[in-house]
């Protein structure tokens, strides 16, 4: 079962074929791949690995599975890039597999090793029972090299983040160090020396490394303790009857603010628990609320120049200048609704939804209804999400009827609506064309197409429907950045690609980090999203620098929603 800790939802991955682990508490019996696109579990006959079913999005299937039968396995661990899987069987035997799409090919076996460490993406460090410490490169026909000779026995190798290879060592026939004990040593990267780190010998029974290499964790008889690998100091934990454990990801650094390519706006509660619009400045300053509405804000939009916002509160549409002045009421609404307001690119007009599409001058004036929701052929056609065109007098809207929502172009002068017959997201490009994209599966097409205003019925397809496209950002003329998620249940690594409309070339730009509902900054150098989202769409706001790979989480407010780049 896959359990979402934030929504409380459970999803069944497998039934009886999933098996059970032959032993617990001696390593990871369940391991996600680094990209979150595969899941390895131990079974009594070996292992079972689940891969995303993205290759067949129309199938009602979350994962495809393969069985490994060289076990039974005690623990499984992926290489840093997820290309290889190592599995430990009984009596210190290790099996190593190479991943090729949704297959795992047996590539090597290690007859004995007390622990295993990934030295890099393709090389493992292992400690044979006969002594010594070795490296084996799985990408070079399993070529082996000797790091330390067999005059000593070594145990529990671990590669530190700085490249140092940590390992416990005991000289053979050492009368001063009992069997089962060893001292910690370190092998610095690219330097031919050994550093004696441990001051005393440590009993290795039941010890496993904690992330970071500063501590080890002991689990024995249901009790747990943290142990220093340097001086053997023991820190018992207030836990009992523990059967198994696993480490979570490193916490993201929390920041009050950060330097960004553009400011951001979002909804969050103020000190009284009322939803307000907040602004996150681009200069690294902490976010501050820019509204103080007693009723609370439902939705909003920021002006292109960033000096004003329009927002919905109760049954009113209001304009707030970001200079401390009081808000102006632009329109009365038919109820407390999400009016989905949007500024024109010159900031002079505002479109919004209220039983149809309306337009009102940003400076104030009489709202004009462009088109009303209409009853036709036994159903109601509703219009939503208006977006002004960049170069013509037109609005891109969503036309909703029954269970179908399609993009459409609305002429505000005549009220004529031209639908685009695809159930996809739609955005204007700067030259007036429309980019169409979507998530594959659930009877809806993915891929990416582009339509001209004169050829709405025949969009030009650039990417296949099987490819999921979650977000699009135009960086410059004919240059797009795309967020390409895996079709998966569970964690999904952020994947960003560059797309050249002129050549049709799709090129990977960035892979790494995890976030929910990412959106790209105007220049495509940052992604903003959520660590998680509750059922109401709220969650901690996280940012990732796509050039450096640095990712942080905004310390306050603790939960936000509806983030928008300026």
Secondary structure, 3 states (H helix, E strand, C coil): CEECCCCCCEECCCCHHHCCCCCCCCCCCEEECCCCCEEEEEECCEEEEEEECHHHCCCCCCEEEEEECCCCEEEEEECCCCCEEEEEEHHHCEEEEEEECCEEEEEEEECCCCCEEECCCCEEEECCCCCCEEEEECCCCCEEEEEECCCEEEEEEEECCCCCEEEEEEECCCCCCCCCEEEEEEECCCCCCCEECCCCCEECCCEEECCCCCCEEEEECCEEEEECCCCCCEEECCCCCCCCCCCCCCCCEEECCCECCCCEEEEEECCCCCEEEEEECCECCCCEECCCCCCCCCEEEECCCCCEEEEEECCEEEEEECCCCCCEEEEECCCCCCCCCEECCCCCEEEEECCEEEEEECCCCCCEEEEECEEECCEEEEEEEEEECCCCCCEEEEEEECCEEEEEEECCCCCCEEECCCCCEEEECCCCCEEEECCCECCECCCEEEECCCCCCCCEEEECCCCCCCEEEEEECCEEEEECCCCCCCCCEEEEEEEECCCCEEEEEEEEEECEEEEECCCCCEEEEECCCCCCCCECEEEEECCCCCEEEECCCCCEEEEEEC
